[in-house]
Amino acid sequence: MNRFRKPWRTSTTLYILLFTMVVLPILTISATILQVYKRDLLQQTTDRTLQTLHAVTYSIEQEISNVVNFSAAVGMDTEVLETATLLHETATDKRQPYSISLSKALGKYSSSMSGRVQSINFFYKDGGVYSYLKDLVVDDNSLRKMDWYKATIAEQDHVHFIGKQKGALYDSRESTSIVTTIAPSYFQMLHNIDFIYFVFSRDQFEKMLWQNPISGSSAFRIVTTDGDVIASSYNLPANEQGMDTSLISRIDSQCEGNFVDTIHGQKMLIAFATVDTANWKIVYQIPYSELTANYSTIYRLVLFATFVVIVVFLIISFYLVHNLMKPIHVLVVKMSRVMDGNLNVKIEASGSAETVTLGLTFNHMMDQIKLLINQTEQHEKAKQKAEFAAMQSQINPHFLINTLNSIKLMAIISRVDNIRNMTQALIRLVSSSFNRGGSLTLLADEIENLKQYIFIMETRYGNKFEVKWEVDESATSFYVLKLLLQPILENAITHGLVSKETNGTITIAIQKVGQQLCIIIADDGVGIPDEQIEKLQDPAQDYTFSGMGILNVHHRIGLHYGQDYGVAIKRLEPYGTKVEITLPIIRSQEEDRIVSSK
């Protein structure tokens, strides 16, 4: 079936090539650039986020360190411990001086914390508690039952960072505070302090989160391993203060990292880092749409630029293909008209240099075709003219042969043998000439006709010449044009030998030379002048068949076989003329038609 499939038009092929070789690569490159840009943008954003997290983590660790150092300084200050012990052991009405002294000592420390200290509570071994600034909501017995208490007592002079505590103080605007504890050792002095309970505000942690570069809907959170939020940025909605357990499980096992997740129906980039001191997680939550906002702008810009480039390229390409294919289409139409027989079509050359050359070449080709057709017609007309001239020169064959037979009968009656023999030879020669078997004859028959003609001429001129034959017998089976050699032989006798005072010699040589048949008729007569040779070889020389001369023979050969064959005349030294005839080797009538049609 493919053999009968209609071939594609060149324009269709060019359009497909343009699409596959240009449009698709442009789209692929644009898509690749966008993907690389998006990946780099996300990577850069993630790297900046982690850097921000590291900075926040460092700040929070510094703040925790300040809280721990403050707790350690107070918990190991002998003056504070002594004053707190005396305050507890002194009667109630006499505690005022000790309370003022303790407040001054603690105020000195608290001033360095910029109001972050909410309460300092001294718990005594024999029970009871003294609270500085604000009182605790929970009683001392309840606190001593908590898990951190045993660890605090077991490791004295070490600050325990308890972290988040809810509802620890009375009259506090914050429901959540930061708590540390320390159990002073007895080696410093004898005191009655069991442990000290410090309560700090978490405002400083939130301020740290607010001071970092947060934009749009991005939000920071400090969370515990249980998901409780220590502090958060002002961007965080109220319904998102807590952390989802699924997110906690994803960040709990790693120190830091990032991932993309959907929170409350919104796609988010979650980045996190760990505060080692408190085992807190700092979580940075960024809407994915904000991350890709710049990408969306670049995406639209690249998409628009790609669309414009492709449209402009396609317009230019279609214009070029149209201009290229239009002259070819015109050429196809003109050639179709030529196939229908109209040889007068012309193409108006236009377009590019190549199409102009194509149009001019087509017009030149048509001119050459018409010229060749005219030359062929002229050739055929000349050939027909020559054959018609030969036919005109013939007298009615029946009348001439009947007349010669009558002369022969009269010679027989009168017993004149010379006339009878000469008439008999003439009858054979004329009968061969009038044979209707076509324009060809075997070379053997042509030689036999020459012998009859030679007999007539010897009788006519009284044996004044001798004929020498040098014939290649293998060539006698070839075909030649009729009456081809007789005019040459006649010219040698009548013009070369008759005017000679002594007897002459004619040599007839026939041989095969390569793929050609070479026939030479030479005489040792008076010769031929050079100007006569030039006249006989002039292609413009008129001729008539009545003379059947050399020029006639040359023209017949040229019309029948082409200009590669014909007659050549040369002078012999000191006397004589040589005529050389060159013919193609023809073995059959069919081969003659093939050779003559070339």
Backbone torsions as a table, in degrees:
resi	resn	phi	psi	omega
1	MET	NA	-30.9	-178.1
2	ASN	-61.9	-26.8	-179.2
3	ARG	-64.9	-26.8	-178.2
4	PHE	-101.7	5.2	179.2
5	ARG	-68.8	135.1	-179.9
6	LYS	-66.9	127.0	-178.7
7	PRO	-67.8	151.2	178.9
8	TRP	-71.8	149.2	172.7
9	ARG	-74.2	149.5	-179.2
10	THR	-60.4	-39.0	179.5
11	SER	-62.4	-40.1	177.8
12	THR	-62.7	-43.8	177.8
13	THR	-60.8	-42.4	179.4
14	LEU	-65.4	-40.4	178.4
15	TYR	-62.4	-42.8	178.7
16	ILE	-63.9	-42.6	179.0
17	LEU	-63.4	-42.8	178.9
18	LEU	-61.2	-41.2	-179.5
19	PHE	-66.8	-46.6	-176.3
20	THR	-75.6	-32.2	-175.5
21	MET	-93.0	-16.9	-176.6
22	VAL	-124.0	-56.7	-173.8
23	VAL	-64.0	-50.4	179.9
24	LEU	-60.9	-45.5	175.8
25	PRO	-59.9	-39.0	179.2
26	ILE	-62.9	-45.0	178.2
27	LEU	-62.9	-41.9	179.8
28	THR	-63.9	-44.2	179.7
29	ILE	-64.1	-43.2	179.2
30	SER	-61.7	-45.9	179.0
31	ALA	-62.0	-40.3	179.2
32	THR	-64.8	-43.4	178.8
33	ILE	-60.8	-43.0	179.6
34	LEU	-64.1	-42.0	179.6
35	GLN	-65.2	-42.3	178.7
36	VAL	-64.6	-42.6	178.9
37	TYR	-62.9	-42.3	179.6
38	LYS	-63.6	-43.4	179.4
39	ARG	-63.1	-44.7	179.5
40	ASP	-65.7	-38.9	179.3
41	LEU	-62.2	-45.6	178.8
42	LEU	-65.0	-38.9	180.0
43	GLN	-65.7	-43.7	178.6
44	GLN	-63.2	-43.1	178.8
45	THR	-62.4	-42.8	179.4
46	THR	-64.0	-41.7	179.2
47	ASP	-63.6	-43.2	177.9
48	ARG	-64.2	-37.8	178.8
49	THR	-62.9	-44.5	179.1
50	LEU	-65.4	-36.4	176.4
51	GLN	-63.7	-41.8	177.1
52	THR	-62.9	-43.1	178.7
53	LEU	-61.3	-39.9	179.3
54	HIS	-63.8	-40.7	178.6
55	ALA	-64.5	-44.3	179.0
56	VAL	-63.9	-41.4	179.6
57	THR	-61.0	-42.9	178.8
58	TYR	-63.5	-42.3	179.8
59	SER	-63.7	-42.3	-179.6
60	ILE	-67.1	-39.8	177.6
61	GLU	-64.0	-36.3	176.1
62	GLN	-64.8	-41.6	178.7
63	GLU	-64.8	-43.0	177.1
64	ILE	-61.5	-40.0	178.1
65	SER	-62.4	-39.0	177.2
66	ASN	-63.1	-42.2	179.0
67	VAL	-63.3	-43.8	-179.1
68	VAL	-65.9	-43.1	180.0
69	ASN	-63.6	-41.3	177.1
70	PHE	-60.0	-45.3	-179.8
71	SER	-62.9	-40.7	-179.6
72	ALA	-67.6	-40.2	-179.1
73	ALA	-63.3	-43.5	180.0
74	VAL	-68.9	-43.0	-175.4
75	GLY	-70.2	-16.2	-179.8
76	MET	-115.0	10.9	176.9
77	ASP	-83.4	113.0	-175.9
78	THR	-63.5	-35.0	179.7
79	GLU	-65.2	-43.4	179.9
80	VAL	-65.7	-43.4	-179.2
81	LEU	-64.6	-41.3	-179.4
82	GLU	-66.1	-45.5	-179.0
83	THR	-63.9	-40.7	179.6
84	ALA	-65.5	-34.6	-180.0
85	THR	-70.2	-44.1	179.0
86	LEU	-64.6	-37.2	178.3
87	LEU	-60.7	-37.0	-178.1
88	HIS	-75.6	-36.0	-174.2
89	GLU	-85.9	-15.4	-178.2
90	THR	-84.9	151.6	179.5
91	ALA	-61.9	156.1	-172.4
92	THR	-60.9	-40.4	-177.1
93	ASP	-75.5	-9.7	-178.7
94	LYS	-112.3	12.5	-176.1
95	ARG	-85.1	-10.4	-172.5
96	GLN	-56.5	-47.1	-178.6
97	PRO	-62.0	-40.7	-179.1
98	TYR	-68.6	-35.4	178.5
99	SER	-65.4	-41.0	178.9
100	ILE	-66.3	-40.9	-179.3
101	SER	-65.0	-42.0	179.6
102	LEU	-66.4	-38.0	-179.8
103	SER	-64.4	-39.2	178.4
104	LYS	-64.6	-42.2	-178.9
105	ALA	-65.7	-43.9	179.6
106	LEU	-71.3	-34.2	177.4
107	GLY	-61.9	-35.3	177.4
108	LYS	-59.7	-40.8	178.5
109	TYR	-73.1	-41.8	-174.6
110	SER	-65.3	-28.4	-179.4
111	SER	-62.5	-27.7	179.6
112	SER	-77.5	-11.6	-177.5
113	MET	-100.5	3.8	173.1
114	SER	54.5	44.2	175.1
115	GLY	77.9	10.6	-179.8
116	ARG	-79.5	-17.4	179.1
117	VAL	-80.2	120.8	179.9
118	GLN	-97.9	-34.0	-177.9
119	SER	-164.4	141.8	173.4
120	ILE	-125.1	124.1	-172.0
121	ASN	-123.3	124.0	179.4
122	PHE	-100.3	118.1	178.0
123	PHE	-102.0	130.1	-174.5
124	TYR	-99.2	157.8	-176.3
125	LYS	-67.6	-35.3	-178.3
126	ASP	-92.3	15.9	178.2
127	GLY	98.7	158.7	-179.8
128	GLY	96.0	162.7	-176.7
129	VAL	-150.8	142.9	174.0
130	TYR	-116.6	126.3	-176.5
131	SER	-110.3	129.6	177.4
132	TYR	-100.8	130.1	-178.9
133	LEU	81.3	-67.9	-178.4
134	LYS	-135.1	151.0	-179.3
135	ASP	-86.1	154.5	177.5
136	LEU	-82.9	149.5	175.6
137	VAL	-79.4	-37.7	-176.7
138	VAL	-88.2	139.1	179.8
139	ASP	-76.7	166.2	-173.4
140	ASP	-66.4	-34.0	-179.9
141	ASN	-65.6	-38.0	179.8
142	SER	-67.4	-37.9	179.8
143	LEU	-66.4	-36.7	-178.1
144	ARG	-70.5	-11.2	177.4
145	LYS	-90.3	-6.8	-178.5
146	MET	-77.0	159.6	-174.3
147	ASP	-64.0	-36.2	-175.1
148	TRP	-70.5	-20.0	-176.2
149	TYR	-62.6	-49.1	-178.6
150	LYS	-60.4	-41.1	179.2
151	ALA	-65.5	-35.8	-179.7
152	THR	-66.9	-46.7	-179.0
153	ILE	-66.3	-36.9	-177.0
154	ALA	-68.5	-27.1	-177.0
155	GLU	-123.3	88.4	-175.7
156	GLN	-76.1	157.5	-179.2
157	ASP	59.4	22.5	178.2
158	HIS	-125.6	127.6	-178.7
159	VAL	-78.6	126.7	177.0
160	HIS	-102.4	119.6	179.1
161	PHE	-86.6	101.7	-176.8
162	ILE	-77.3	-36.0	179.0
163	GLY	93.8	-135.1	-171.4
164	LYS	-77.3	135.7	173.7
165	GLN	-138.2	134.3	-179.2
166	LYS	-101.9	140.2	174.9
167	GLY	57.5	43.1	-176.3
168	ALA	-82.5	-28.4	-171.0
169	LEU	-121.9	154.0	170.5
170	TYR	-79.3	150.8	172.8
171	ASP	54.2	37.5	178.8
172	SER	-106.3	133.2	177.8
173	ARG	-72.9	-13.5	-179.6
174	GLU	-104.1	132.5	177.7
175	SER	-83.0	-16.7	-177.2
176	THR	-126.4	134.7	179.4
177	SER	-131.4	169.4	177.6
178	ILE	-106.2	131.2	-171.4
179	VAL	-123.2	138.5	170.7
180	THR	-130.4	157.2	177.7
181	THR	-137.6	154.1	174.9
182	ILE	-150.6	139.4	177.0
183	ALA	-110.4	106.7	-178.4
184	PRO	-66.0	142.3	179.9
185	SER	-80.2	166.3	-178.2
186	TYR	-91.2	-4.5	-176.0
187	PHE	-76.6	-19.3	-179.7
188	GLN	-75.2	-43.8	-179.8
189	MET	-171.5	169.8	175.0
190	LEU	-85.6	116.8	179.5
191	HIS	-140.0	170.4	-176.0
192	ASN	-111.8	22.8	-176.6
193	ILE	-89.2	121.1	177.6
194	ASP	-80.2	-52.3	173.3
195	PHE	-160.8	163.3	179.3
196	ILE	-115.3	133.9	-176.0
197	TYR	-112.9	111.5	-177.3
198	PHE	-102.3	135.2	177.4
199	VAL	-120.9	124.7	-178.0
200	PHE	-119.7	152.7	175.6
201	SER	-76.8	148.7	177.0
202	ARG	-94.7	6.7	-178.7
203	ASP	-58.0	-38.5	-176.7
204	GLN	-62.8	-35.9	179.0
205	PHE	-66.5	-40.7	179.1
206	GLU	-68.0	-36.3	177.1
207	LYS	-62.1	-36.9	177.5
208	MET	-62.2	-39.0	179.8
209	LEU	-70.2	-36.9	-179.2
210	TRP	-68.7	-31.4	-175.5
211	GLN	-75.7	-12.9	-177.8
212	ASN	-86.2	155.4	-174.2
213	PRO	-67.4	94.4	177.1
214	ILE	-116.8	133.6	-178.1
215	SER	-132.2	151.1	175.0
216	GLY	63.2	-126.5	-176.7
217	SER	-99.0	12.5	178.7
218	SER	-69.6	150.9	-175.9
219	ALA	-151.5	145.7	174.1
220	PHE	-106.2	148.7	171.8
221	ARG	-144.5	141.7	170.2
222	ILE	-108.5	118.5	-174.8
223	VAL	-127.0	154.8	174.3
224	THR	-86.9	175.0	178.8
225	THR	-67.0	-17.6	177.5
226	ASP	-89.1	-3.4	178.9
227	GLY	95.0	0.8	178.0
228	ASP	-74.0	138.0	-177.9
229	VAL	-88.7	121.3	177.0
230	ILE	-79.3	-47.6	-179.9
231	ALA	-153.7	158.1	179.8
232	SER	-149.2	159.8	178.2
233	SER	-78.4	163.3	-177.0
234	TYR	-69.0	-13.2	-179.2
235	ASN	-77.2	-15.0	-172.7
236	LEU	-79.3	124.2	177.2
237	PRO	-62.7	158.0	-177.2
238	ALA	-64.3	-32.5	-177.6
239	ASN	-78.9	1.4	-179.6
240	GLU	-120.6	21.2	-178.7
241	GLN	-65.9	-37.2	178.3
242	GLY	-85.0	165.3	179.5
243	MET	-106.3	136.2	178.0
244	ASP	-65.7	142.0	-176.9
245	THR	-63.3	-32.0	179.9
246	SER	-66.5	-36.6	177.2
247	LEU	-69.6	-41.1	178.9
248	ILE	-58.7	-43.3	-179.4
249	SER	-64.5	-29.4	-178.5
250	ARG	-77.9	-32.7	-176.8
251	ILE	-97.2	-11.1	-173.9
252	ASP	-70.0	-33.8	-174.2
253	SER	-85.6	-4.6	-177.7
254	GLN	-122.6	152.8	179.6
255	CYS	-75.4	-43.9	176.5
256	GLU	-155.9	163.4	-179.8
257	GLY	165.6	-169.9	178.6
258	ASN	-155.3	155.9	177.8
259	PHE	-162.6	165.4	179.8
260	VAL	-108.3	132.1	-179.7
261	ASP	-147.3	163.7	179.2
262	THR	-103.7	122.0	-178.5
263	ILE	-121.9	120.9	-179.4
264	HIS	52.9	42.4	176.7
265	GLY	78.5	3.7	-178.6
266	GLN	-118.6	133.1	-179.5
267	LYS	-74.8	129.4	-174.2
268	MET	-130.8	149.9	167.3
269	LEU	-98.3	121.5	-178.9
270	ILE	-107.8	120.1	174.8
271	ALA	-120.3	144.3	-175.8
272	PHE	-147.0	155.1	175.5
273	ALA	-144.5	164.9	-173.3
274	THR	-112.9	134.9	170.1
275	VAL	-92.6	102.6	-171.4
276	ASP	-62.6	-35.5	-175.5
277	THR	-60.0	-42.6	-176.4
278	ALA	-109.6	-0.8	-175.8
279	ASN	56.8	38.9	174.2
280	TRP	-94.2	161.0	174.2
281	LYS	-115.1	130.3	172.7
282	ILE	-99.1	118.2	-174.2
283	VAL	-110.9	127.3	178.3
284	TYR	-111.4	119.5	-174.4
285	GLN	-113.8	118.0	-175.7
286	ILE	-125.6	126.1	175.3
287	PRO	-60.2	134.7	-178.3
288	TYR	-63.7	-29.8	-179.9
289	SER	-65.5	-34.0	177.6
290	GLU	-71.2	-35.3	178.1
291	LEU	-62.9	-39.3	-175.1
292	THR	-97.3	13.5	179.9
293	ALA	-63.1	-47.2	177.3
294	ASN	-64.8	-36.5	179.1
295	TYR	-63.7	-40.4	179.7
296	SER	-61.8	-40.3	177.9
297	THR	-64.4	-47.7	178.6
298	ILE	-63.4	-37.8	-179.8
299	TYR	-61.3	-46.8	178.7
300	ARG	-64.1	-39.1	-179.9
301	LEU	-65.0	-47.1	179.8
302	VAL	-65.3	-40.8	179.3
303	LEU	-62.3	-43.9	178.9
304	PHE	-64.7	-44.7	179.9
305	ALA	-62.8	-41.3	178.5
306	THR	-63.2	-43.1	178.7
307	PHE	-61.7	-44.5	-179.9
308	VAL	-63.3	-44.9	-179.4
309	VAL	-61.4	-45.1	-178.6
310	ILE	-64.8	-43.7	-179.7
311	VAL	-62.6	-46.3	179.5
312	VAL	-62.4	-43.5	180.0
313	PHE	-63.3	-42.4	-179.2
314	LEU	-66.7	-38.6	178.1
315	ILE	-61.9	-47.2	179.0
316	ILE	-63.2	-42.2	-178.2
317	SER	-64.5	-45.1	178.9
318	PHE	-62.4	-37.9	178.4
319	TYR	-64.3	-45.3	-179.5
320	LEU	-66.2	-43.0	179.9
321	VAL	-63.6	-40.4	178.8
322	HIS	-62.4	-46.0	179.6
323	ASN	-65.5	-30.8	179.0
324	LEU	-76.3	-40.2	-173.8
325	MET	-84.0	-23.5	-178.8
326	LYS	-60.4	-49.9	177.2
327	PRO	-61.1	-35.5	178.7
328	ILE	-66.5	-40.6	177.6
329	HIS	-62.4	-42.4	177.5
330	VAL	-61.5	-41.0	179.2
331	LEU	-62.5	-41.3	179.2
332	VAL	-62.7	-42.4	179.2
333	VAL	-63.1	-45.1	-179.9
334	LYS	-63.5	-39.8	178.7
335	MET	-65.9	-34.1	176.4
336	SER	-63.4	-38.8	177.1
337	ARG	-66.8	-35.4	176.0
338	VAL	-63.7	-39.7	178.0
339	MET	-63.0	-29.4	178.0
340	ASP	-80.4	-2.5	175.2
341	GLY	106.6	0.5	-179.5
342	ASN	-89.5	106.5	-177.7
343	LEU	-96.3	6.7	-177.4
344	ASN	-100.4	8.7	-178.8
345	VAL	-70.7	147.0	177.6
346	LYS	-135.5	153.3	176.8
347	ILE	-112.0	130.9	175.4
348	GLU	-82.6	105.2	-174.3
349	ALA	-64.5	125.8	178.5
350	SER	-155.3	171.5	178.4
351	GLY	94.0	-146.3	-178.5
352	SER	-73.5	172.9	-179.1
353	ALA	-61.1	-37.0	-178.7
354	GLU	-68.0	-43.1	-179.4
355	THR	-69.7	-34.2	175.2
356	VAL	-63.1	-44.2	177.2
357	THR	-61.8	-40.4	178.7
358	LEU	-61.4	-44.3	179.5
359	GLY	-64.6	-44.9	179.1
360	LEU	-63.2	-38.8	179.2
361	THR	-64.7	-41.0	178.2
362	PHE	-62.7	-45.3	179.0
363	ASN	-61.9	-41.3	178.1
364	HIS	-65.0	-39.4	178.9
365	MET	-62.0	-42.2	179.7
366	MET	-65.7	-38.0	176.6
367	ASP	-63.1	-41.3	179.5
368	GLN	-67.5	-37.0	178.4
369	ILE	-63.5	-45.6	178.9
370	LYS	-64.0	-37.6	178.5
371	LEU	-64.4	-43.6	179.3
372	LEU	-64.9	-39.0	177.9
373	ILE	-63.4	-42.5	178.4
374	ASN	-64.1	-40.9	178.4
375	GLN	-64.1	-40.6	178.5
376	THR	-63.7	-42.0	178.0
377	GLU	-63.3	-41.5	178.0
378	GLN	-64.9	-38.4	178.5
379	HIS	-62.3	-46.5	180.0
380	GLU	-65.4	-37.7	178.4
381	LYS	-64.7	-40.8	178.3
382	ALA	-64.7	-39.8	179.3
383	LYS	-64.8	-44.4	178.6
384	GLN	-65.1	-35.7	178.7
385	LYS	-64.0	-41.9	179.4
386	ALA	-64.6	-44.0	-180.0
387	GLU	-66.5	-38.7	178.4
388	PHE	-65.7	-38.4	177.1
389	ALA	-62.7	-38.2	178.6
390	ALA	-66.1	-38.6	179.4
391	MET	-68.5	-37.3	179.4
392	GLN	-64.4	-32.4	-176.9
393	SER	-71.9	-13.9	-177.5
394	GLN	-83.8	132.0	171.8
395	ILE	-83.8	158.0	-179.4
396	ASN	-48.2	113.0	-174.4
397	PRO	-59.3	-39.2	-178.4
398	HIS	-65.1	-41.8	-178.8
399	PHE	-65.1	-46.0	-177.3
400	LEU	-65.9	-43.4	-178.8
401	ILE	-67.8	-40.0	177.8
402	ASN	-62.7	-39.7	178.8
403	THR	-63.6	-44.2	179.4
404	LEU	-64.7	-36.9	177.3
405	ASN	-64.5	-36.2	177.7
406	SER	-64.6	-43.0	178.4
407	ILE	-62.4	-41.3	179.0
408	LYS	-62.8	-40.1	-179.7
409	LEU	-65.6	-39.3	179.4
410	MET	-66.4	-36.2	178.4
411	ALA	-67.6	-35.3	179.3
412	ILE	-68.1	-42.9	180.0
413	ILE	-63.8	-40.5	-178.6
414	SER	-82.5	-2.2	-179.5
415	ARG	55.8	47.2	175.3
416	VAL	-107.3	95.4	-172.8
417	ASP	-67.8	-36.1	-179.1
418	ASN	-61.7	-44.5	179.8
419	ILE	-65.9	-40.6	179.7
420	ARG	-61.5	-46.5	-178.0
421	ASN	-66.7	-39.3	-179.9
422	MET	-67.0	-39.5	179.0
423	THR	-66.3	-39.3	178.8
424	GLN	-61.9	-43.3	178.3
425	ALA	-63.3	-39.8	-179.9
426	LEU	-66.9	-37.8	178.4
427	ILE	-61.9	-43.9	179.0
428	ARG	-63.3	-41.5	-178.8
429	LEU	-65.9	-44.5	-179.3
430	VAL	-68.3	-39.3	179.5
431	SER	-61.8	-40.2	177.9
432	SER	-65.6	-38.1	-179.1
433	SER	-67.3	-33.7	-176.7
434	PHE	-91.2	6.6	179.2
435	ASN	-63.0	130.3	-176.3
436	ARG	-89.4	21.7	-177.1
437	GLY	-78.1	14.4	179.7
438	GLY	109.7	-170.9	-177.2
439	SER	-89.6	-4.0	-177.8
440	LEU	-109.8	156.9	173.8
441	THR	-149.6	157.2	176.8
442	LEU	-67.0	145.9	178.6
443	LEU	-61.3	-31.0	178.1
444	ALA	-64.7	-39.7	177.9
445	ASP	-69.3	-38.3	178.8
446	GLU	-63.5	-37.3	178.0
447	ILE	-66.8	-40.0	178.4
448	GLU	-63.4	-39.9	176.8
449	ASN	-63.1	-39.6	177.4
450	LEU	-61.4	-38.7	-180.0
451	LYS	-66.0	-38.5	176.9
452	GLN	-64.7	-40.6	179.7
453	TYR	-66.4	-40.7	179.1
454	ILE	-61.8	-38.8	178.5
455	PHE	-61.4	-41.9	179.7
456	ILE	-63.7	-46.3	-177.0
457	MET	-67.8	-35.0	176.0
458	GLU	-64.9	-40.2	177.8
459	THR	-65.5	-39.3	-176.8
460	ARG	-68.9	-43.3	-174.3
461	TYR	-103.1	4.9	173.2
462	GLY	74.4	44.6	174.5
463	ASN	53.7	49.0	179.1
464	LYS	-88.5	3.1	-179.9
465	PHE	-146.5	161.2	-180.0
466	GLU	-124.7	139.9	-179.0
467	VAL	-110.5	127.5	176.4
468	LYS	-109.5	129.3	-177.7
469	TRP	-104.9	128.8	175.0
470	GLU	-130.1	82.7	-170.9
471	VAL	-113.2	128.4	172.0
472	ASP	-77.8	111.0	-173.5
473	GLU	-60.7	-26.8	-179.8
474	SER	-70.7	-15.5	-178.6
475	ALA	-90.8	-10.3	-175.8
476	THR	-70.4	-13.4	179.5
477	SER	-89.7	-0.5	177.9
478	PHE	-79.9	158.9	178.6
479	TYR	-99.1	142.5	175.4
480	VAL	-135.7	166.2	175.9
481	LEU	-67.8	145.2	-179.8
482	LYS	-66.0	150.1	176.5
483	LEU	51.7	37.1	-177.7
484	LEU	-85.7	-34.2	-173.1
485	LEU	-98.0	-26.0	-175.8
486	GLN	-60.6	-41.0	177.9
487	PRO	-63.6	-34.4	179.7
488	ILE	-68.3	-44.3	179.6
489	LEU	-65.2	-39.1	178.4
490	GLU	-61.8	-41.8	179.7
491	ASN	-63.3	-39.5	179.6
492	ALA	-64.9	-36.3	-177.6
493	ILE	-77.6	-51.2	-171.7
494	THR	-73.9	-32.2	-176.9
495	HIS	-104.8	-22.4	-176.0
496	GLY	-101.3	-38.8	-170.3
497	LEU	-108.2	-29.3	-174.7
498	VAL	-63.4	-37.0	-178.6
499	SER	-79.8	-5.4	-178.6
500	LYS	-82.1	137.0	-175.8
501	GLU	-73.2	-30.4	179.8
502	THR	-107.2	166.5	178.6
503	ASN	-63.0	145.8	-179.6
504	GLY	-116.1	177.1	-178.4
505	THR	-129.9	133.6	174.4
506	ILE	-114.4	129.4	179.2
507	THR	-111.7	125.7	177.5
508	ILE	-114.9	111.9	-178.4
509	ALA	-116.8	128.6	-179.8
510	ILE	-129.4	124.6	-179.8
511	GLN	-153.9	159.7	177.5
512	LYS	-94.4	125.8	179.3
513	VAL	-122.1	102.4	-176.8
514	GLY	64.6	-123.2	178.5
515	GLN	-103.3	23.4	179.6
516	GLN	-127.6	155.9	175.7
517	LEU	-106.4	121.6	-176.3
518	CYS	-111.1	123.7	179.8
519	ILE	-122.0	125.8	-178.7
520	ILE	-121.2	127.6	173.9
521	ILE	-120.7	108.9	-176.1
522	ALA	-121.2	146.7	176.9
523	ASP	-134.1	160.2	177.5
524	ASP	-107.4	36.8	-177.9
525	GLY	-79.7	-154.5	-174.2
526	VAL	-72.5	-11.1	179.7
527	GLY	85.6	-177.7	-176.4
528	ILE	-135.1	134.5	-179.8
529	PRO	-65.3	157.2	-179.5
530	ASP	-63.5	-38.9	-179.6
531	GLU	-64.5	-31.2	177.3
532	GLN	-70.4	-37.0	176.9
533	ILE	-62.0	-45.0	179.7
534	GLU	-62.7	-37.4	179.6
535	LYS	-66.5	-43.4	-180.0
536	LEU	-67.0	-28.2	-178.7
537	GLN	-94.3	4.7	178.5
538	ASP	-76.2	119.1	-177.8
539	PRO	-68.1	-19.0	-179.5
540	ALA	-87.4	-0.6	-177.0
541	GLN	-71.1	129.7	176.8
542	ASP	-74.7	154.9	179.1
543	TYR	-149.4	161.2	173.5
544	THR	-130.9	153.8	-177.1
545	PHE	-72.0	-18.3	-177.4
546	SER	-62.8	-30.4	178.8
547	GLY	-83.9	-30.0	-178.5
548	MET	47.0	44.9	-177.0
549	GLY	-85.4	-169.3	-176.6
550	ILE	-61.9	-42.1	-178.8
551	LEU	-62.4	-36.8	177.0
552	ASN	-61.1	-45.2	-179.7
553	VAL	-63.5	-43.2	-179.1
554	HIS	-61.1	-43.5	179.4
555	HIS	-65.2	-40.7	179.4
556	ARG	-61.9	-43.3	179.4
557	ILE	-64.5	-44.4	-179.7
558	GLY	-62.4	-41.6	179.4
559	LEU	-66.4	-34.0	-174.8
560	HIS	-85.3	-39.0	-172.8
561	TYR	-120.4	-7.8	-179.3
562	GLY	103.3	175.0	-173.2
563	GLN	-78.4	-5.6	177.0
564	ASP	-75.3	-11.3	-178.8
565	TYR	-124.0	159.1	179.6
566	GLY	157.6	-155.3	-174.0
567	VAL	-117.1	136.7	175.0
568	ALA	-124.9	135.6	-176.6
569	ILE	-115.5	133.7	178.7
570	LYS	-136.1	147.6	174.1
571	ARG	-84.6	142.6	175.7
572	LEU	-104.3	144.0	178.4
573	GLU	-103.4	137.0	2.9
574	PRO	-82.8	-23.7	-178.3
575	TYR	-136.1	156.9	172.7
576	GLY	114.9	171.7	-178.4
577	THR	-138.6	142.9	176.9
578	LYS	-123.7	126.3	176.4
579	VAL	-112.3	122.6	-177.4
580	GLU	-113.4	124.3	-179.6
581	ILE	-108.6	127.5	179.6
582	THR	-113.5	124.9	-177.4
583	LEU	-132.8	154.6	171.5
584	PRO	-74.7	156.6	178.1
585	ILE	-82.5	117.4	-179.3
586	ILE	-117.2	119.4	-177.1
587	ARG	-102.4	-13.6	-179.5
588	SER	-153.9	165.6	177.9
589	GLN	-63.4	-38.3	-179.8
590	GLU	-65.0	-40.4	178.6
591	GLU	-64.9	-33.9	177.5
592	ASP	-64.5	-39.8	179.1
593	ARG	-66.3	-36.3	179.6
594	ILE	-68.4	-44.4	-177.5
595	VAL	-68.5	-42.8	-177.1
596	SER	-70.4	-19.3	-179.4
597	SER	-85.0	-10.4	-178.0
598	LYS	-77.0	NA	NA
